[in-house]
Amino acid sequence: LPILFDVGHQFLAMTERLALSPAEYQLLSEWDAAGVPASVVQAGVAERVARCRGDQQRRRLKLTYCREDVEAVADDWRRAIGPRYAALEERQ
């Protein structure tokens, strides 16, 4: 899963963690299966991380906590590409 390497590694580096939990891996798999580009997921994660002020909060951050942010960015992305997104979904 390209999204796992792109987003997973970036997230681990930002949070100074060593590994993703099974729930985080599953969430990345769901976004990948839904056709959400890694750049969209990264943007949503970055929004959530930006709201975490101190190092303690950043280290405790889990990818699952970013779900709403990622899904909001993904919804914006889908609206922005409009009919092209529908064509992409039909191909899958």
C-alpha positions in Angstrom: 0.0 0.0 0.0 1.7 3.2 -1.1 -0.4 5.2 1.3 0.9 3.2 4.2 4.5 4.1 3.4 3.9 7.7 2.5 1.5 8.6 5.3 2.5 6.0 7.9 6.1 6.9 7.9 5.5 10.6 7.9 3.0 10.2 10.8 5.5 8.1 12.8 8.2 10.7 12.3 6.0 13.6 13.4 4.8 11.8 16.5 8.2 10.2 17.3 6.6 6.7 17.5 8.0 3.5 16.3 5.0 1.6 14.8 1.4 2.0 13.8 -1.2 0.2 15.7 -3.5 -2.4 14.0 -6.3 0.1 14.1 -4.1 2.8 12.4 -3.0 0.3 9.7 -6.7 -0.6 9.1 -7.6 3.1 8.8 -4.9 3.7 6.2 -6.1 0.6 4.3 -9.7 2.0 4.3 -8.5 5.3 2.9 -6.5 3.6 0.3 -9.4 1.3 -0.7 -11.6 4.4 -1.0 -9.2 6.0 -3.4 -8.1 8.8 -1.2 -4.7 10.0 -2.3 -1.8 10.0 0.1 -1.5 13.8 -0.3 -5.1 14.3 0.9 -4.5 12.1 3.9 -1.3 13.9 4.7 -3.1 17.2 4.5 -5.8 16.0 7.0 -3.1 14.6 9.4 -1.1 17.9 9.1 -4.2 19.9 10.1 -4.7 17.7 13.2 -1.0 17.8 14.1 -1.0 21.6 13.8 -3.7 21.8 16.4 -1.6 19.8 18.9 0.5 22.3 20.6 3.0 20.6 23.0 5.3 17.7 22.5 3.3 15.6 25.0 0.1 16.0 22.9 2.0 15.3 19.7 3.6 12.1 21.0 0.2 10.8 22.2 -1.5 11.5 18.9 -2.9 8.5 17.1 -3.8 8.3 13.5 -7.3 7.3 14.4 -7.7 10.7 16.1 -7.1 12.3 12.7 -10.0 10.5 11.0 -12.4 13.5 11.1 -9.8 15.9 9.7 -8.7 13.5 6.9 -12.3 12.8 6.0 -13.1 16.6 5.9 -10.2 17.2 3.6 -11.1 14.1 1.5 -14.7 15.5 1.1 -13.3 18.8 0.0 -11.1 17.0 -2.5 -14.0 15.0 -3.9 -16.1 18.1 -4.3 -13.2 19.9 -6.0 -12.7 17.2 -8.6 -16.4 16.6 -9.0 -17.4 14.4 -11.9 -13.9 13.1 -12.3 -14.2 11.5 -8.9 -17.3 9.6 -9.9 -15.4 8.3 -13.0 -12.5 7.2 -10.8 -14.9 5.3 -8.5 -16.6 3.5 -11.5 -13.2 2.1 -12.6 -12.5 0.5 -9.2 
